[in-house]
Amino acid sequence: MAEKKQGINFYELGRKSGATTPKTQQSGFQTLVGSIDKTVGGMLNASKAATAALTAAMPSGVAIEKVPEQLRGQVSKYLADNKKEYTDAAAIVASGINPQSQRYKDAVEKMNSVNTKFENLSNNLEAIAIARKNALDNPEYSPATNNEDGLIYNNLANGSLYSTMSINNDGTFNYKDANGNNQLFSEFKVQKQGFTGQQGYLALVEDAQKQAGIKGMTFDALRGKYQTTIDTLFDKLGPRGSLDYAFADQDFLNQYLERPEIKSRYEGKDKEEFINNLKKNPGNFVEEYKKHNMTELEKAYKAAPKYEEPFKGTAGAYDSMQTVNRLSGEMKKLNKQEDTKKGAMGVVKGKKAEITQVRNYLKNDLTFIKNQMGIPKSAQIFIGPDSQTGGYSYYIKKNQLNPNTNEKEIVNHKIQDAMAPRYNSLKEIQGYTREPLQFDNFRFILREYRIIQ
């Protein structure tokens, strides 16, 4: 029975447990060796490309052998060497010597040892095949993973890691890391990305938005509670999980790298290498990200709708409020549009020509006032010189009672400034600047014509 377990049948089974790599297809290792960029980051990119090429070439799934082609020579030799030791020990046991003798006991121990080695070899080959399948099925890993570990993981996925592997005496396997050092394969692990941090933060944002709608609430009143929650979240994540959470936030990483004191450490050097070293020696990176969480949470609170007293007015008052909001918004947009479109205008000799130019300059403003605000066309709104400011203002003709004569008369009632003068060093007018429309200046007209209450 021991003879059956110890080797040849197992090896034959391994040979038949999958397809070999077609000779016309480069292995991931060959692709890697052919890469020009020999930095770890460059080799990682080449290894990822090799994995992508392999999966593209085999859309139905990559065949994974228990004993891959690259390891067969080693496995065959290991089995043959240990089989001889087993056979020699078995011969001693079968020779009829005293079972109590030390030689008999040593022979039994040797047979058991070889059985254990073969069992280890079989289990480790299966573990390597399963690990490779997992790497192909789920190639993503934590953004905090350094390039060295990412390279090994991708080399495993595309099969090029096999070429660096060697069998230990006990049936376990070593692989060569990015620095060429032997490492025990069973101890290699990469962390997958977790989302506990993101979920915890989103829960805080949801709570902050809810709290913002409570009457009398302020963010300062919530700050202590939120800081405790953030600290607890990072404690729960632990050092590795916290790095995973922080490095997953690309916006924060970019902001961090643009800080002058950080940028000075990699400027003129390899930025990607700096990031890779940051993953291995993060320093205060996680603490800075904790502060960033609180800053972003406060922004979310401030952007959320705040508490408003229920509107208790009449239907007419409600309509009036909507009209005010609409016209105010449209006026703000017009101001922004006009202020970015034109600068100061030049002076034209002759008052009539100058007023014509001002009117043309403020054509959009006049159109908005006369047409879009709903003011009747019978209302005489115009632009005229302003003797008090030296510029031009909007006026409306109004009937009012003269206190001296007690009779009604038509006067030009100023609404607001339209164009303010700009002076040179000699106190001479060199041009005019548009004055933004102010909605409150037009309220009396809108009320007079019952557009608003």
Secondary structure, DSSP 8 states (H G I E B T S, - for coil): -HHHHSSHHHHHHHHTSS----TTS--HHHHHHT-S--SHHHHHHHHHHHHHHHHHH-TT-----SS-GGGHHHHHHHHHHHHHHHHHHHHHHHTT--TTSHHHHHHHHHHHHHHHHHHHHHHHHHHHHHHHHHHHH-----TT--HHHHHHHHHHHHTGGGGG-EE-TTS-EEEE-TTS-EEEGGG--------HHHHHHHHHHHHHHHHHTSTT--HHHHHHHHHHHHHHHHHHHHHHHHHHHHHH-HHHHHHHHTSHHHHHHHTTS-HHHHHHHHHHS-TTHHHHHHHHHHHHHHHHHHHS----------HHHHHHHHHHHHHHHHHHHHHHHHHHH---B---SSHHHHHHHHHHHTHHHHHIIIIIT---TTS-EEEEE-TTTSSEEEEEEEEEEETTTTEEEEEEEEEEEEEEEEE-TTS-EEEEEE----GGGGHHHHHHTTS--
